[in-house]
Structure formats: C-alpha cells, structure tokens
Amino acid sequence: MSAQPSLAVVEAETGTRTTGRYDYLKRILTARVYDVARETELERAPNLSARLANAVWLKREDNQPVFSFKLRGAYNKMAQLTPAQLERGVITASAGNHAQGVALSAARLGVKAVICVPVTTPQVKVDAVRTHGGPTVEVVQAGESYSDTYAHALRLQDERGLTFVHPFDDPDVIAGQGTVAMEILSQHQAPIHAIFVPIGGGGLA
C-alpha cells in the first residue's frame, strides 16, 4: 500500500481543515484503492522539460491494470458498499475507462456488474471490459451518446435493484481519484508550481 502522509501532516502543510459536507481529505486518506490499483511512477520528462525550459514530471497512470486512473474511483466506491448492496450487484454507464475499472473491481470483489456503453463504443474497449470482468460482467450496448446510455442504465438499475457506480459524481469515486494527488505529494518533495490535468470526462480534475 502507498505510504501516504497522515491527515495531521496534510492539514499542517496545506493549512486546510477537513471540514465540509463530504470531508474529502479524510476520504482520500482512507481510500481503499490499493487492493487493485498501484502507486504509479512520477517520472521526469527530459525532452519536454528541455523544450519548455522547466522541470516537467509525468504521473504514469497509464501503468495501472486498466491503463487509467479510473480504476481508483471505481474500486473505492465499490469497496465502500454494504454486503447487501454487493450481493445485489452494481451497474454503471461509461464510454470506456470507468467501465473497465468497474469490470476489474467486480471481478476482484466477486460481484456481478452490468456495464452500459454507447453503441458507438469501439469494439476494442467493449472487449477490454469483458476481459477485465470475466463472467461476472454483463455488457449492455444502448444509446448513441453517453446521455442516452446513462438514462438506460438508470432504468435497468430500478428494474433490477442494482447499485449505481457513477463515473465521477460520487464522493467515494472522487476520493479514489484523489489518491493520485496524495501520491504526487509524497513522491515530489520540492515545490510544485503547477499541475496540468488532461480533461476528457473531467473525473481526475
């Protein structure tokens, strides 16, 4: 498991108090991502650093088992579910990386998962979901867009009594992704002047 700084150390160094509706800092420090995810490397990018005349470091989340940080949030959410919720199974809607994270998490936890993806999802991603999830995962292709797929997933959730694992709008999912930042703080002791996050779905931001 990653050696993350304690809550007291983080509060002292950042001047941040962990108060608020969801208490995200506490959630991040107690997230259960390392049952499946790994602490990824923070690597210096020499060519990019030279080109920009600055020190540029890359957080290698592409080295996760599903090649994305999305595994962190998906597993942390599912690890927080009650035994009764896990017994009923989970469902999600995703166009790619979150779907793979839920699939692998379901396989590790031994629970069934229904994963809804748009019909436009590349077959390689659909195959990856099935590979990571194995027999515990059912892939449902529905809708041309994520919005259509999401609506279909909500209907299936009600019909089957499943628990929804949202790709980004959930405090446990957010906390799981937040472990990336804690790793950066522990891996890079020098001052950090800026952090740039590629925005796709925006889950890591």
Number of C-alpha atoms within 10 A of each C-alpha: 10 14 10 18 14 12 15 11 11 18 14 11 8 8 9 11 13 16 10 8 7 13 13 18 21 14 20 25 18 16 25 23 25 15 15 16 26 17 20 19 16 15 12 13 12 13 10 13 13 11 10 10 9 10 14 17 17 14 17 16 20 12 15 18 16 21 14 18 27 27 29 31 33 32 30 28 24 24 19 13 13 9 10 8 16 20 14 14 23 25 26 27 29 21 23 19 20 28 33 29 28 34 35 28 28 26 18 15 15 15 20 23 29 25 28 27 29 23 17 13 17 12 10 9 16 22 13 18 25 19 15 22 27 15 13 19 24 17 18 17 18 20 17 13 14 19 13 14 24 20 15 20 24 17 12 17 18 11 9 12 14 22 21 22 24 21 23 19 10 15 19 27 27 26 27 29 25 23 26 19 14 18 19 20 16 12 16 11 8 7 7 10 6 7 10 7 11 9 9 8 10 10 19 20 13
